[in-house]
Amino acid sequence: MAATHVSLELETALIARVCKGERDAFYELVRPYEKAVYVAARSVLGNDEEAEDAAQEAVLKAFVNLRNFRAESKFSTWLIQIAINEARMRLRKQHRELYEDIERADHEGDYTPRDFADWREIPEETVHRKQLRQALTKAIAALEAKYREVFVLRDVQHLSIAETAKMLGITAANVKTRLLRARLQLRDALAPGLDGGWSLPEARYKKVRPW
Amino acid sequence: MSTELTIDCGHVFREISNYIEGEVDAGLRARMEAHFKQCAHCTAILDGTRNVLRLVGDGEVFELPAGFSQRLYRKLEQHLDQGNSPK
């Protein structure tokens, strides 16, 4: 999941050193997963500042509870799970009613795409265009938390469907349903620029639908 | 016979994500592919969805806020200086 992979032996040795009181070993243990922890918190909270607070708290909790870590799971998985739990707890405190909605099973009806902009290829220079990147971040933040969590873990962090389900405590079928919704909503959100708008300099969006 | 072979747009939308994941069976895959050949709307949705995945898949969507690491380790230092240690 994380871009950096630390060998299991090294991790085990670092954990043993932390438990013996070497604090620097903990920095070394956590550093490769900083971003994954932040992104996991952000997937739940959808906001920079809160996600950073939750990520910090998760790292502190991981430190204090390090002796409870069992090597059946990867350290990164355990750490990210703590971050998700921490972020969900904060979300629950802030918006109890919204959170209850997350916990409910998916009963919503089918989602029908709203915009049929044709977006065959993204030119390489457009992929990095700031405007498109910002629109994407904004669209992800605007997703409901239950869709955002699944989307970020699966499509941004590249966890498998089974890992995503386990991490979020939902079924694989729920992951698939929510992924579908999240992906289609994001496509819809970006659609107005997809048929050429994002490629134009100073893009003022022009409708170029063939229908 | 033909009703079994054809598939409508609603059905395609419901399965499009599974299709991208490679999680539809061969029969459904063939029916979806036949549908895409005839339906510009569904093809546009498929291409757009794939492009969203391509855009987010490169790990650049979320940047760590500037100074994140420093703040994290400062907080951890404070925590450790207060005498906290693994239980």
Interface residues (C-beta under 8 A of the other chain):
Chain A: A3 V18 C19 G21 R23 F26 Y27 R31 E34 K35 Y38 V39 R42 D48 E52 A55 Q56 V59 L60 F63 V64 N65 L66 R67 N68 D110 Y111 T112 P113 F116 A117 D118 W119 R120 E121 I122 V127 L132 R133 L136 T137 I140 F151 D155 V156 H158 I161 K176 L179 L180 R183 L184 L186 R187 L190 A191 L194 P210 W211
Chain B: G10 F13 R14 I16 S17 N18 I20 E21 E23 A40 H41 T43 A44 I45 D47 G48 T49 N51 V52 L53 R54 L55 V56 G57 G59 E60 V61 F62 L64 P65 F68 S69 R71 L72 Y73 K75 L76 H79 L80 N84 S85 P86 K87
